[in-house]
Amino acid sequence: MKTRLEHVRINVTDLTQAVKWYEENLGFTIEARWPPENPNYVHFESEGGAIFGLMEGEASTPGRFNFYLPDVESLWERLKGKVEVIEEIMDTPYGSRKFTICDPDGNELGFVQG
């Protein structure tokens, strides 16, 4: 039996602020909210990858997530100067091109083209 990762979730201290950040900076669109009457969890639409969710609560140790896309350069041009940058865009020894930023809760988000 093989295990496949299909859903990841991070905790955020302010769900409204986090959703706004992911929508405005990364173009994510909410697919679901829970519970419906007073949501403390959302997840975003996924195009064949794992579901990426946010849950309001005490933020724990920040995580690291890599997102793969066909054109990392355009996203870099759109985000630089608007977000906290950990690693500027660069070519890696593995033949990929990438950059890394932080979300408002300190989670590291890598964007990779390769």
C-alpha positions as CSV (number, residue, x, y, z in Angstrom):
1,M,0.0,0.0,0.0
2,K,1.3,3.5,-0.9
3,T,0.3,6.5,1.1
4,R,-0.5,9.7,-0.8
5,L,-0.5,13.2,0.7
6,E,-3.7,15.0,-0.4
7,H,-4.4,17.6,2.3
8,V,-2.1,19.9,4.3
9,R,-3.3,22.5,6.9
10,I,-1.5,25.3,8.7
11,N,-2.7,27.2,11.8
12,V,-3.0,30.9,11.5
13,T,-3.6,33.5,14.2
14,D,-6.1,35.6,12.2
15,L,-8.1,33.6,9.6
16,T,-9.6,36.7,7.9
17,Q,-6.2,38.3,7.5
18,A,-4.6,35.1,6.3
19,V,-7.3,34.5,3.7
20,K,-7.0,38.0,2.4
21,W,-3.2,37.6,2.2
22,Y,-3.4,34.3,0.2
23,E,-6.1,35.7,-2.1
24,E,-4.4,39.0,-2.8
25,N,-0.8,37.8,-3.1
26,L,-1.2,34.3,-4.5
27,G,-4.6,34.4,-6.3
28,F,-6.0,31.5,-4.2
29,T,-9.8,31.0,-4.2
30,I,-11.6,29.5,-1.2
31,E,-13.4,26.3,-2.0
32,A,-14.8,25.5,1.5
33,R,-15.4,27.0,4.9
34,W,-16.2,25.1,8.2
35,P,-18.3,25.3,10.2
36,P,-20.7,27.2,8.0
37,E,-22.2,29.3,10.8
38,N,-18.9,30.6,12.2
39,P,-15.9,29.3,10.1
40,N,-12.5,28.8,11.7
41,Y,-11.2,26.7,8.8
42,V,-11.0,27.3,5.0
43,H,-9.4,25.4,2.2
44,F,-8.5,26.6,-1.2
45,E,-9.2,25.2,-4.7
46,S,-6.6,22.7,-5.9
47,E,-5.5,22.0,-9.4
48,G,-4.4,18.4,-9.0
49,G,-2.2,19.0,-6.0
50,A,-2.9,18.6,-2.3
51,I,-5.7,20.6,-0.7
52,F,-4.2,23.6,1.2
53,G,-6.1,24.6,4.3
54,L,-5.9,27.3,7.0
55,M,-7.3,26.9,10.5
56,E,-7.6,29.8,13.0
57,G,-6.0,29.0,16.3
58,E,-2.7,29.2,18.1
59,A,0.0,29.3,15.4
60,S,2.6,26.7,16.2
61,T,6.1,26.4,14.7
62,P,5.9,27.7,11.2
63,G,5.9,25.2,8.3
64,R,7.6,25.1,4.9
65,F,5.7,24.4,1.8
66,N,6.8,24.3,-1.9
67,F,4.4,25.1,-4.7
68,Y,5.3,24.1,-8.2
69,L,4.3,26.3,-11.2
70,P,5.3,26.7,-14.8
71,D,6.3,30.4,-14.7
72,V,8.0,31.3,-11.4
73,E,9.4,34.5,-12.9
74,S,6.0,36.2,-13.4
75,L,4.9,35.4,-9.8
76,W,8.3,36.7,-8.5
77,E,7.8,40.0,-10.4
78,R,4.3,40.4,-9.0
79,L,5.2,39.6,-5.4
80,K,8.7,41.1,-4.8
81,G,8.4,44.3,-2.8
82,K,4.9,43.3,-1.5
83,V,5.8,40.4,0.8
84,E,8.6,39.3,3.1
85,V,11.2,37.6,1.0
86,I,13.4,34.8,2.5
87,E,15.2,33.8,-0.7
88,E,15.2,35.9,-3.8
89,I,14.7,34.2,-7.1
90,M,17.6,31.9,-8.0
91,D,18.7,28.9,-10.0
92,T,19.3,25.9,-7.8
93,P,22.0,23.2,-8.3
94,Y,19.2,20.8,-9.0
95,G,18.2,22.5,-12.3
96,S,15.2,24.4,-10.9
97,R,14.4,28.1,-10.4
98,K,12.8,29.2,-7.1
99,F,12.2,31.8,-4.5
100,T,10.9,31.7,-1.0
101,I,8.6,34.1,0.9
102,C,6.8,34.2,4.3
103,D,3.1,34.5,5.0
104,P,1.8,36.7,7.8
105,D,2.3,33.8,10.4
106,G,5.9,33.1,9.4
107,N,5.2,30.0,7.3
108,E,7.8,29.7,4.5
109,L,6.3,29.3,1.0
110,G,8.7,28.2,-1.8
111,F,7.7,28.6,-5.4
112,V,9.6,26.3,-7.8
113,Q,9.9,26.0,-11.5
114,G,11.8,23.0,-12.8
